[in-house]
């Protein structure tokens, strides 16, 4: 992608995204800086940087994933360390932004944790944030610094198109809230859209699921931003099979895979689960129907764009970044 080392940039990483950071650095023809991020015996996080970052653009790659409170504190402390080391600009590259699912008050005394986390990152000293497929686009407005939401849908769409799936396909949103995301993937694949309407009559009872759209005799591509416990994707897949879908392929950007997710996915009728490496998937969470795509190429392109144009907001810069953001690349 790039020819020769990218000057004036350094890549730093915490413990959550070491593999992805190394891959991004490789695309930029460099290596992550020498730094140590470790916990003391009482659990406090310590950061030590072993080379100068003075005056350069430092991109700190760290998903705030499990264990989320530890990885978030690592990110904040790394930002603070770089600020006190006189870095030129500090850009937090957070492929998966934890706490983003609480982005509005649904009850009188609910917190808005997405806003709280955005405030913490800003106050720690970040000058800009790059993230991937935010849970909702409104989170961009929570940050008082520039925030770029990198669109990963083209990566997933290109992979699916290369598979040359047989027969007709339909893209399915697992709930009404994910329709915009699913619609973009459907447009890229040239496929129709279906929606799963789910509701609960009681808190303890199972979801009542209704499939809206034609899925019979088609390959159903079930698309969401996150697979967490796997309960929703599993129940959606079973409903699609019951409605006559030929097979189900599940796709998501962020493989949280908490609790019994892997066991549930093993037992599900899903033919393949396609995810990205915004969150690392350790060996014990991998299974034969899992495919992990890399977001390193598109993130490294975003890093190069942000660095080359500095803090400018020219039309050319905006149009370049727009290609990487969540509402871009529409056909």
HELIX and SHEET records of a PDB file:
HELIX    1   1 UNK A   18  UNK A   27  1                                  10    
HELIX    2   2 UNK A   68  UNK A   84  1                                  17    
HELIX    3   3 UNK A  113  UNK A  124  1                                  12    
HELIX    4   4 UNK A  137  UNK A  142  5                                   6    
HELIX    5   5 UNK A  153  UNK A  163  1                                  11    
HELIX    6   6 UNK A  176  UNK A  178  5                                   3    
HELIX    7   7 UNK A  179  UNK A  189  1                                  11    
HELIX    8   8 UNK A  231  UNK A  242  1                                  12    
HELIX    9   9 UNK A  261  UNK A  267  1                                   7    
HELIX   10  10 UNK A  283  UNK A  285  5                                   3    
HELIX   11  11 UNK A  296  UNK A  309  1                                  14    
HELIX   12  12 UNK A  315  UNK A  322  1                                   8    
SHEET    1   A 5 UNK A   9  UNK A  13  0                                        
SHEET    2   A 5 UNK A  57  UNK A  61  1                                        
SHEET    3   A 5 UNK A  89  UNK A  94  1                                        
SHEET    4   A 5 UNK A 128  UNK A 132  1                                        
SHEET    5   A 5 UNK A 146  UNK A 150  1                                        
SHEET    1   B 2 UNK A  35  UNK A  39  0                                        
SHEET    2   B 2 UNK A  45  UNK A  49 -1                                        
SHEET    1   C 7 UNK A 208  UNK A 212  0                                        
SHEET    2   C 7 UNK A 192  UNK A 199 -1                                        
SHEET    3   C 7 UNK A 169  UNK A 173  1                                        
SHEET    4   C 7 UNK A 219  UNK A 227  1                                        
SHEET    5   C 7 UNK A 247  UNK A 255  1                                        
SHEET    6   C 7 UNK A 272  UNK A 276  1                                        
SHEET    7   C 7 UNK A 290  UNK A 293  1                                        
END                                                                             
